[in-house]
Amino acid sequence: MPGIISGRAWLQERHRFLQEELAKDPAPEHRAVLEAELAAVDQELGASKQRWWRSLLWGTRPPT
């Protein structure tokens, strides 16, 4: 189906967007929000990477 992307691809795009927004030197309040979301995205990217390897190890269906 067109328009549907995997969760990992969305997270990677969101990570890139947040980094670009931080590079624009936002206001301190906005910077704190961006950094908090970037930390959450980084954590989720790490978790999805672990799920991917676990699925390869155990032979289950890989996560999206």
N, C-alpha and C positions, 0 to 999 in steps of 0.2 A: 504494500500500500504506500503510495507516495505521501510524503509529509511526516512519516513516522520514523524516528531515529532511535537508536539504542540508547539506553540510559548512560552508558559509558561515553558514547560520542557526545551526548548532551552535556555531561559533566566536563568533558575536555573543552568544549566550546565555551561553556560558562566560565571555566578557569581562565581561558585566554581573554575573554571579555573583561573579567574582573581585574586582571593584571593590567590591561590597557587603561581601564578607568583609574587605577591607582597611579599609573604613569602620568596622568593629566594633572596631578597634584590637587586633589579635591580639598574641600573644607575639612577641618578636623573631625567634625561630627559625621560627615559623609565617609571620611576615610575609615573611621572606626567600624562603621557598618560594613563597608566593603571588605575590610580585613577580617572581620568575623565570618562573613559569608565565604571568603576565600579559604579560611581555615576549615570550615565545614565541608567545602567542596574537596579540598585536599584530603581530608579524612575519609570521605566517601570514595574518592578515587583509590586510595590505599586499600580500603575494605573490598572494593570490587575486584581489585587485582588479586587479593588473597582468595576471594571466592572463585576466581577464574582458575588459579593454580590448584585449588582444592578439587574443583570439578575434573581437571585433567588427571589428578592423582587417583581419585575414586571412580572415575569413569561415568560421572553423572553428566547431565545436560549443562552446558556452560550458561552462566547468567547473562542477561542482556544488559 
